[in-house]
Amino acid sequence: MTETNENPTNENVTNENPMTEEEQQERARQYLDLIQKLFKCDNGQEPEVLDAHMELIDPGLVSMMMQVATTMAHQDNPDGAKFLIFLARELSKQLGLYPQVFGKEAEAPAQ
């Protein structure tokens, strides 16, 4: 069973494999490097890029993608933001983080 404690910033922290601040910064750099590779790869090659970096595919990557997408949207780069949001959504589904609220019948337009 994982023990949860409150830290001074009131965020829940688990005692299972805690990362040091230096490790967290390195992980963030790795996420940003992967995001950069996704932007630079040829259209349609994104799955191969992600497959080559499976160790980075986790909720932290999804969160970083959303942060970068938000920044891009505020810097008048809606296409880049949409691209990252799409990838983040797909990864969220694969990781079981994206709720499946509606069935196929809910996707049909209402009349």
N, C-alpha and C positions, 0 to 999 in steps of 0.2 A: 504494500500500500504506500502511495506517495504522500508524504507529509507536506502540507502547505502552510507557509508562514506569511505574515504581512511584513513588507519592508517599509522603510520610512516614507516612500512615495505612494503607499497604499496599493501597490500592485501585488498580485498574487505571485509568489515565487515558489517553485518546487525545489526540493532538496535533491532531486534526481539529476545528475550530471550538470551542476551549475557551471555556467561559463563565466570566466573572468571578463573584466571590461576589455582587456586586450583581445581576448578570443572573440568577443562580440564584435569589436571593430574589424577584426580580420574577416569574420563571417560576412559582415556588411560589405566589405571591399569585394569579397568573392561574389556576392549577389550582384553588385554593381557591374563587375567584370562580365558576368554571365548575361546581364541585361544588355550591355554594350555589344556582346557577341550576337545576341538575338537581333539587334538592330542592323548589324553589319552583314549577317548571313543572307544568302540568296532567298528570295521568296519561295516558301515551301520547304525550306531546309530547317525550320525551327525545331521540328521533332528530333532530328538528328543531333542538333546542338544540345537540346535538353537531355537526350539520352546519354550524351557524352559527359554530362554533369549531374548524374542522378543523385549524388551525395548532397547536392544543394537544393533539391526539390523538396521543400517543406513549407509549413505555414509562414516562416520568416521570409522566404523568397516571395510568396504571394503578397505579403505586407509591403515588402520593399518595392515590388512592381507597382502597387497602388500608390505608394508615396511618390515614386518617380512619375507615374502617370498624372498625378495631381499637380506636380510641379510643371510638367509639360503643358498641361491644360492652361495653367496660369501664365505660362510663357508663350501663349498663342501657338501651340503645336498640337492642335486637336487630333491630327492623324496619328502622331506618335502616342498620344494618350490613349486613343481608341485601341491601337495595336496592343499596348501593354495591358489594358483592361480586359481585352479579349483573352490574351494568354493567361492572365491571372485568374479569370473566371474558369477557363478550361482546367488549369492546374487545381483550382479549388474543388472542382467536381471530382477530379481524379483522387484527390486527397481526402474526399469525403467532407469537405468544409462548406460546400455550396448546397443549401437546402433544396430539395426537390419538392417544392410546395405544390406545383400544379401538374396535373396529368396532361396527356395529349389532348383530351377533349377541352381543356381550359385554354389551349393555345389557339383554338378556332375562334375567328371573330364573332362577337356577339351580334345577334340580329334583332 
